[in-house]
Amino acid sequence: MFRQSRDSNSSCNTAGCGFSLTSFGKKYYIGAKIRDTMLFGPRVKFSASLGRLVGAKKVVDGGNFEATFRRRDFPERNELVSLTVTVLSFEMEMILDGNVQLEFPLTRDTKLSIVGNLNSWGIGQLPIKTSTSEHLEIATIALLSIFRGLFTRKVSKDTGVGNLDGG
């Protein structure tokens, strides 16, 4: 069960809070979260949140800060850079996580997203994602099918049907 509420006290500031009650097995967990987002024009957004999860005689605290910057000619070119820092505290151990995200269009119908992530344990990742229009996806699948068909025919002609023993 989750309940969330939002309050927009101005066009540039939005605050919200949420509460949750979760059961996992025979244990129950209660959580609360507070979030505030501030806009500085159409190009800059700062967001911060704090939360706590309590249950099974354990407590987890966490918070995050995110800054998003868009290009000067936004919304014509929807490019952005987003920096996020997250802190989690569990059983006297603190984990720090940093995240950098870049999004920009390659063509009119194709967008590229690169995300870099690293935490205080030295574990990270660098996923690269693309999103395209349906027409480009259909064309790509058709081209791959054609190349696969041509490659399969060439391999079967080269191998031939014969005796492999050599004798």
N, C-alpha and C positions, 0 to 999 in steps of 0.2 A: 504494500500500500504506500502510495507516495502522494503528497500534497504540495503544491507550489503556488506561491503568490508573487505578484509583481506590482510595483508602484512606480509610476513615472511622474516624478515631481517636477520635471521640466523636459523640454525636448532634447536636452543634452545629457541627462542623467537618468538612468533606470536602475532601481534597486529591486532585489528580489530575495525571497527566502524559501526554503523547502524543508519538509520533514518527511521521514520515511520510517516505516516499521516493517522489518523483514524477518521471516522465519527460515532457518536453514537447519533441517533435521529437527532436533528438539530444542534448539537454541533460538532466542529472539534477539534481534539487533535493532537499536533505535539510532537514527541519524538526523542531523540537522545541518543546514547549509545556508550561508548568507552570501549574496553576490551583488556587486555594484559595477555598473558599466557607465563610463563617461565618454561622450563624443566631443571632439574638438574639430568642428567643421566636418565636411564629408570625407575627409581623408585620414584622420587619426582617431583611433579608438583605444582606450585603456579599460581593462576589465580586471577585477580582483574578486576572489572568492575565498571563504574560510568554511571549514566543515569539521564535524566530529561524528564518529561512529562509536557507539557503546554497546557492549553485549558480551556475554560469556566471560565476565570478569576481565575484559580487555577493553582498552581505549585506543582509538586511532584518531589523530588530529592531522589536518592537512590544509594547505592553502595554495593558491596559485595566483600569479600575476601575468597578464597577457597584454602586449602592445601590438597593435596592428596599424600598419602604414600603407596607404594606397598612393598611386601615382598622381601627379599634379593634374593630369587630364582625365581623372576618374569622373564619371562612369563610362566615358567613351572607350577607354582601355582599362579593363578590369584586372590590373596587376596589383599584387600585394606582397608585403613582407610582414611576417608575424613572428614575434619573439615571445616565448613562454617560459616561465620559471615555476616549478612546482616543488613544494616541500611537504614531506610526509613524516610523521613521527609515530613509531609503534614500538612499544616495550623498550624504551630508553635508547632506541636507535633512530637516527634521522637519515632520510634519503632525500637527496637533492637531484632534480631532474631539469635539464634544459632542452629546449626545443626551438628550432628555427624552421620556418616554412616559407617557401617562395612559390608563388603562383603567377603564371604569365601565359598569354596566348602565343602559340607558335604560328598558327594561321587563323583565318577567320572562324573556322569550325573546330580547331584543335587547341586544347589547353593543357599545359604541362605543370605538374605540381611536384616539387622536391622538398622533402622533409628530412631534417637532420636531428637526431635525438641522441643524448648522452646523459647518463646518470652517474651518481657518485660511486657506484660500484664498478664503473668503467665499462658498462654494457650500453651499447647504442645501436642505432640502425640508420640506414639511409635509403628509404624507399623513394622510388620515382614512379609517378602515376600520370597517365594521360587520359583525357576524356575527349571524345570526338563526336561528331554528328553521326546519325544512323547511316547516312549515305556512304561515308568513308569506311565505316565498319563493314558494311555489306561488300564494298569494293575490295577491301583487304581480304575478307574471307574468300571471295571469288578468286582473287589472284593466288592466294595460298593453295586453293584447291587445284587450280590449273597447273601451278608449278609442281605440286605433289603428283598429279597425274602424269605430267611429262617425265619427271624423275623416275617414277615407278616403271614406266614403259621402257625407258632407256636402260635401267638396271636389268630388267627381265630380258631385253635383247642382247645385252652384253654377256650375261651369264649363260644363256642358251640352254638347250636341253641335251645333255650328253653324259658320257661316263666320266666321273671324276677320279677313277682309280688310276688312269694313265696306262693301262695295260691291256 
